[in-house]
Amino acid sequence: MWRIRGRTQITLAAMTVATLILILYRMSTNDVIASNITKDGHIHLTKIDEANEFSTLTQNQDVAKLREYEAHIMDDIRGRGGSVDDRLGRRLMFPSDNNLRSVEDHIDNMKEHSGSAWNSGIHSFKGYRMVHLDLKGAPPRVSYYEDFFPLIRNLGATGILMEYEDMFPFSGPQLQDIPAYNAYSKSDIRQILQLAASNGLQVIPLIQTFGHMEFLLKLQKYSELREVQKYPQVICPTHNSTFDLLTAMIDQVVELHPGIKYLHIGCDEVYYLGECVRCGLALVDHQWSKKQLFLHHVSRLAKYVRDRHPGVTPLTWDDEFRELTAAELVEWGIAKLLEPVIWKYTPDVASYIAPEVWDKYAAVFPAVWVASAFKGATGSDKYITDISYHLENHQSWMDIISSYSSQLTFKGIFITGWQRYDHFSVLCELLPVGIPSLAASLSFIQSENRGTALIPRKVLDVLKCDGSLPMSPGAGRTRCNFPGSPILEAVERLYMLHLNVDRMLADSTVKGWMSTYNVEHGFSNPSHVEHATAELDRCKMELAYIERDIRSAMSDVYDRYTVTEWVTTFLRPLDAQLQTLWEAREKLLSRTHWPKRPLDILKPSVTHNL
């Protein structure tokens, strides 16, 4: 017993000494500035250094953050970490939470770097920061750019990648059938370019010239140019009319963009190649492989741009280059003709683009561009953006740039915002819906503090936010006032309504008393039907309010065609679902007496089998 008490005394003495040392240490660093905590309990970086828009925390603030994070995490572990939304929001502040380190590792890292701003030797991205506008989906009104361009410039963008497709006002007998009925006019584009220039934004036009040619090949006039007749995606590179058509498009685009330095000519996802008779004969005549046929078309177009428009450098997507050898790229002089844009929109870019690809590009190209995504990367029919997912994509890209910057010059990054996955697909997230993700992504790639993905105070100020940004759909409501924010507000309400409807339909009462069999026979328990559909009228009313508000909000940004398409795509199916449930309820509740079982006894097919 005495031995046990002695050990206890020694332990208590050691703990007391350790506590005194910890107190003395904290007293020596206790000039901590109170951290900036928003109303809902989320923490944001404060703009300390006016010379740096996205400055890192001071040493003293790091200590304060460390203490708060430890307290939050320990509360979560003990099960009293606040509301579900609060806990979810904190967890989603770390965009690579799934594939980096555990919470314990993160705490250790914070302690280790609490006095060094968690820099890890990573510097902000110094190249072009270009925001991609995909006009083939939902072209904004020209007036919207008056507010949008200053916004993204304040967030750190340096330019725009304008993907026109059929929104460009092509003209002349050869091209006049291409533009959509709601295409921009030449005066519209001149006004857009003037607005960009007045905000210091460089514009790079993008027009597809190989794959993703649906906007042109869908038309009967150009159908003979398809590589595969039943598929309007890829143009035949050996057809007699192809080169003249494409160069006419290039000339008109460049002419309407005087002074441009770059022209993006697409050339990604060329799914069908060397399959038509003409291409087959060309492969035989020149003893080419399909890869060489691809290189011939791309190099011919790039050379045309260089020769016809001196000072303009062609850009292409890189995916078709990944399977080519360095020798093949050198043989066709690709590095002297164009600069590749290496794209991937997943949270783990390194898993999809192997190290040997980077080694090959380093050996061939003096400079490359990369492409990330701020929206349009999580599903062709998604209407709300997951900020956390897209921050992981940017973190992955910054890790790659850091790893290969000694071998390659990364000239710029295109932060893509796809509006359709191709010309025929439905709309995905609208541009205003993705603006918080764009803002977070721009701030992240400019920051030297990538240990966490805390949204800087600067971003919240530019977006005029009252509170934090929900990092994932359903994690909270966005309370901001940026151009188009009422669209995002209505979309978030729609998302929550979808969750409520899904919950209602998944309830065992609906499944047990409102099945197809129940409704077909008008046979159910009224009390259970009333219980199962208690929220139905409220859901129908909320959907009506959402449609009213989304139409009003969208009309400030888009034309009536885009509004109609969006409402038809995302509201009508839910409306039909609720209407079907409402009609089923009314049918079931209209009965006051019910037949004996079996209910199918009077059906001829059933009687015959008895």
N, C-alpha and C positions, 0 to 999 in steps of 0.2 A: 504494500500500500504506500509506504514511504517513497519507494522508487517511482511510483506513478505520480504522486504529488510533486516530487522533484522535477520530473520531466514537464509536468504541467506548468510549474513555476518558471522553468527555463523558457518554455514556449511563450508564456505570457510576457516575459521580459523581452524576448526577441521581437514579438509583435509590437510592444510599446516603443522600442527603439526604432523599428521600421516606420511606425506611425509618426514619430517625432521628426525623422529624416524627411518623410514625405511632406509634412506640414512646413518644415523649413524650406524645402525646395519650392513648394508652391508659393510661399510667401515671397521668395526671391523673384518670382516671375509674375507676381499678382498685380500687374498694372494692366489687367485685361480690360479691353474695351467691350462694352455690352454688345452682344451680337444682335444683328437685325433679324427679328423674327416676325413673320407676317401673321395676320389675324388667325389663319387656320393652322398655325403651328409649323409651317414649313420654313426652312431656312434658305436664304439666298445670299449670294455674294454681294458685297457692297462696293461701289466704285470708290476706291481709295486714291488711286493715282490718276489725276485728271489727264495725264499724258497718255494713259493706256486705257482704252475703252473697256477692256475686259481684264483688268488688273487682278492679280492674285491676292489672297489674304495675307495680312501681316502675321508675324510670329505670334503676337498676343491673341489675335483673333483665332488662329489655329488652335491654341490651347483651349479657348472658350468652346470652339466647335467640337473639339475632342471630348470635352466633358459632357456636352449636350448629347453627342452621338452615343457615348457610353451609357448615359442615363436612358436614352430612348431604347437602345438595343436591349439593355437589361430589363427594362419594363416589358418589352415584347417577349423576352424569354420567360418572364414571370407571368405573362398573360394579362398584363394591365397596361398595354401600350397604346391606349386611346382607342379611337374609333377604327373600324375596319378601313375606312378611306384614308385615315391618317397613316396607319401602318403600311398600307399598300403604297401610298405616296412616297414614304421614306424608302421602302425597299426598291421602288422603281427609280430612285435617284441614281442608282448604279446601273448603267445601261448594259454592262457585260456581266451582270450578276450571275447568269447561268453558266458561264464558261471561264470565269476568272478565278476568284478566290472566295473562300467562305467569309462569313461575317467576322469570325475571330481573326482571320488573316487580315481583314480590312482594318480592324481595330489596331492590330499590331503595326500595320503600315502607317496608320495615322500617328501613333505614338512615335514611331521612328522618325517621321518627317514633320513632326509638329512644329519645328522651327525653320523649315526650309521650303515652305509653300508647296510641298508635294510635287515638285517640278519633274523629277526623274530625268532631267536632261532633255526633255522634249520641248521644242520651240513651236510657236504658232506657225501656221502655214502662210508662206509669203507670196505664193503665186496668185494667178487670177482666181477669183471666186465668182463663178458664173451661175446664175439662177436660170434653170431651164423652164421655159413656158411652152407647154404642149398645146398648140392651138387646134389640133385635129379633134379635140374633144369639146371644150366649152370655151370659145373665144370670148374674153372679156370685152366689154364696151371700151372704146378708146378713152372715154372719160375716167375709167377706173385706173388707168395707168398714171393719171395725174396724182393720185394718192399712193399708188402701189410703189412706184419708182423711188420717191423720197424715203418711203418706209424701208425698203430693202437696202438702200444706200446707207441709211443710218444704222442698219444692222451689220454693215460691213461688206455687202456685195460690191463687186467691181464691174459686173456686166451681166448681159442677158444672152442666153442661147434661145433663139426664137425658132421653134419648129413649126413651119407653116403648113405643110402638106397642101390641102385644097383650100386653105384660107388665103393663099396668095393670089393677087389679081392677074393671073397669067392672061395674055392677050395674043391676038393674031390667029390666023386660020389654023395653025398647027396646035395651039395650046388653049384656045378660048373656051373649050368645053370642060376644062379641068376644074375651075373654081367652083366652090360650093355657092349656093344661092345667097348665103349670108357671109360670103368672103369679105375680107377687108378691101377697101378701095386703095388706089395708089395714094390718095390724099390722106387716108387713114394711116397708112404705113409711114408716110412722111411725118405726120404729126406724132406718131409713136416714137420714131427715131429722134425727133426734136426733143421730146420729153425725156428720153433716155440720155441724150447728150447734155441737156441742161442739168441733169443729176449726176453727171460724170460717169455714166454707165456705158461701157462698150457693148455693142450688139454684134453677135455672130449669128447669121442666118443658117438654118439647117433645112436642107431639102433632100429627100431620099432619092437615090439614083440606082438602086439594085434590088435589095429586099424591101419589104414594107411599102410596096408600090400599089397597094389596094386602091388608094384614092384615085389613081389613074387607070389601072388595069381592070377595075370593075366595070368601066364604061365599054359599051359595045364598040365604039370607035377605035379603042386601043386594045381590044381583046386579043387580036392576032399577035401582039407583042408578048403575051404570056409565055413563060418557059414551059409551064404545064397548063394546058388549055382550061382545065376545070378549076385551077387554083389561081386566083388573081394576086398572089403575093409578090412573085419574083418576075422581073422583066428579063426577056431573052437577050443576052449580051451580044449575040451574033446576028440578030435581025437587022436588015438593011436600014430600017427606020429608027432603031433604038438610039444610036449615038447622036444623030441630028436632033431628035426629040429632047434628049437629056441636056445636050449642050445649049439648046434654045432656052430651056428652063433655067439653067445656070446663068446664062447671059442676062435674062430678065431679072433674076434675083439680085445679081451683083449690081446691075444698073440702078436698081431702086435702093441700093445700100452703098452709096458712094463713100469711098475712103475706108472700107472695111479691111481688116488685116487677115481675117480668117473666114473660110467658108466650110461649113460641115456638110459633107456629101453622103452621110449615112453609111450604107453598105454593111449593115448588120443583119444577122439571121437570114442569110441567103439559103433557105431550106431546100430549094430545088435548083440544081445546077447541072448542066450537061445532059439534060433529059429530052430536049426537043431534037428534031431531025437536023436542024441547022447546026446546033451545038455539037451533035454527034459527028457530023461531017467535019466540023472545025477541029475537033479533037483528033480525028484520023489524019486530016491534012497536015496539021502542025505537029503531030505526035505529042500533043499536050495531055496532061492529066487534068482532072477537074479543078485541082488547085491552081494550075497554071492558067486555066480559062478564067478563073476568078481574078488572078493577078493581072491578066491582060486587060480585063475590063476596068478594074480599079486604077491601074497605072495609066491607062489611056485617058480616063476622065481627069485624073489628077494632073497629068501633063497638060491637058487642054486648059485647065484652070490656071496653071502656072504661066503658060504661053500667052493665053488670050487676056489674062487679067494680072499683069505683073504686080507684085507686091501682095497678092492674096495667097495665103497658104491653105491648102486643103486639109481638112481633118476627116478622119473616118473612125467609126467604132472598130474595136480591135478583135472581136470574138472570132472572126474568120482567120485572123493571123495566128491565133494561138496554136493551131495544128500545123502551121507551116514551119519549115526549118529556117535558121538564120541564113543559110546559103541561098535558099529560094527567095527570101526577101531581098538579099543583096543583089542577086542576079537580075531581078526586075527593077532595081533602083528605087525601091519603095521609100527608103529613108530619105532620099533626095527629093522626093515628090510630095510627101505628106507627113503629117504627124498623127499618131494613133491616140485614140481616147479609150483607155482601159476601163471597162465598166463592170460593176457587180453591185447588187443592191441588197445582199444578205448581211446578217450580223457577223458572219465569219468568212470574210473575203479570202483569207489565206487558204481555206479549205477547198476553194474552187479554182484558184489561180496558183498553180504550182511554182515552186522556186525556180525551176528551169525556164519557165516562161519569162520571169523577170531577168534571168541571166541572158536569155536570148535577146530580149528587148534592149538590155544594156549594151549588148555587143553590136546592135544594129542601129538603134535610134539615138540621135543626140539629145532629144527631148521627147517627153510623153505628157499626156494629160490623163486624168482619172475622172471617173463619174460615180457619184454616190446617189442617194435618193432621200428626199424629204417627204415624199408621199407617193402613192401609187405603186408600192412595192410589196404589199401584203395580201393582195387578192384583186382580181379583175372587177369584182362588184362591191368592194369595200367603200363605204361612204364616210367613214370616220377614221382619222389618222392615229396611229400608235406612235407617239413621240419616242418612247423608250426603244422600240425596235429600230427606228431610224438613227437614233443616237448611237446604238451599237454598231450600225453600219459605218458611221463616221469614225467611231473609235477604231474600228478594224482598219479603215483606210489610213488613218493617221499613224497607226502602228506600222503598216506596210511602208508608208512614205518614210518614216523614221528609219526603218530597217534598210531601205534600198537607196536612200538619198545620196550615199557616197558613190553609188554606181550610176544612178540615173538623175537627170534633171526633170523634176516634176513641174511643168510649166503652169498648170492650172487645174482646178477641179470644177466639174460641172455638177451642180447639185440638182438632180433631175426631179421633176414633178409630173409624172405621167398622168394623163387625163383619160386615155383609153389604152388598153393593151395592144390593140390594133384598130384599124379603121372600122371594123365591124362590131367590136365589142361595146359593152355598155360603158357608161361613165363610171369612173371611180372617184375618189375624193376631190371635191371642188377646190380650186385654188385658195379661197379664203379659209376653208377648213384646214388646209395644210400650213397656213402661215405660222402658227405657233411652233410647229415642227421645224419649219424653215428657219425661224428666228433662233431656236435652240441649236440647230445644226450649224448655222453660220457662227454663232458665238463659240461653239465648241471647237471648231477648226481654227479659230483665231486665238484661242486661249492657250496659255502655257501651263495652265493648271488642269491636267486631265486625270488626276487621281480620282475625281468624282465628276458627276455630271450635274452639279448644282446649277440652276439657271441664274445667270448674273442679274443683278438689280438693273443694269443697263437695258437688258432685253425686256424686262417687265415694264420699265418706264417707256420704252419705245412703243410697246404694244398697249400701253395704258391699262395695265392689269391691276385689278384690286384683289390681290392674293397671288397664289402660285398657279403654275400650269399643270393640269392633270397629265401625268406622264403616260397614261394608258387609258383606252376607252373604258368608261364606267367608273374611273377613279375619282371623279368629281366633275364639277361644272367649271368651264372657263369663263372668268369674269374680266373680260378685256374690252377695249374699244378701239380696235384697229380697223382699217378699211375692209368692209365685208364681214365684220365680226357677228352681226345678227344672223348671218347664214350659219355660222358655226354654232351659235346658241340654239337655233332651231334643229340642227342636225343632232346635237347632243340630246335634246329632248326626244327626238325620234329614236335614238339609240336606247335610251332608258325605257321608252314605250315598248320597243321590241323585247327588251328583257322582261318587262312585266307580262306581255302577252305570252312569251315563251314559257314563263313560269306558270301562268294560268293554264295553258294547254298541257303542260307536263304534270299538272296536279292529278292525283289518283282519282279524284271525284269526277273530273272530266272524262278520264279514260274509262272509269267504271260505269258511269251512268249516261254518257253522251257519245257513245261509240257510234260508228256507222250503222250497226245493227239496231241500236236503240232508236236512232233518229229515223231510220227507214220504216220502223214499225210504230213510231210514236209511243214508245213503251219505256217509261222511266219514272223514277221517283221524283215528284215535283220539288220536294225540299232539297234534295241533293242537286237538282238542276239549278235551283235558285242560288244555292251556296256556290256552285261551280262558276256561275256567271255573275257573281256579285260585282265584279270590277268591269264587266263588259261595257256598260253604258259610259262609264268614265273614260275607258280607253277609246271608244268611238268618238267621244267629244274631244278628247285630247288630240286625236289624229286630225280632226277637222280644224282645230286651232293651229296645229303645226303646219298644215297645208296653207292656211291663210297667211301665216307668218313667213313661211319659206318662199311663197310666191312674191310677197312684198319685198323681202330681203334680196332675193335673187334678181328681181327686176331692176335693182340699182346697179347690178354688176353685169348681167347677161341679157341677151335678147330673149324674146318670147319663145323661140324654138328650143333653146337650152332649158328654159324653165319647164316647158311642157315635157320634154324628154326626161328630165330628172324626176318630176312628179310622177310620170307614168312608170318609170323604172323602180322607184324606191317607195312611193306611197300607195300606188294602186294595188300591188299584191297584198299589202297589209290590210288595206281597206276591204279587199275581197275576202280575206281570211276572217276578219271580224264580222263582216256581213253574213258569211256562211254560218258562223257560230251563233249570231243573233237569230237567224232564221230557224236554226235547229232548236234553240231555246224556245222560241215562240211556238213551234210545232209541238214540242214536248209538253209545254205548259198549257196548251189548249185542251188537252185531254182531261176528262174528269172521271172516266171509267176505262177499264182495260180488259182485253180478252183473256181467255184461259190459254195456257200453254198447251202444245207447242204453237208458236206464233206463225209458223210457215205451213200449217196444216192445210190451209185452203189454196195454197199455190199449186198449180197443175204439176209442175216438175217434181215437187216434193210428194204429192199424192200418188203419183205414178210409181214412185220408188218405195212406197210403204208396203 
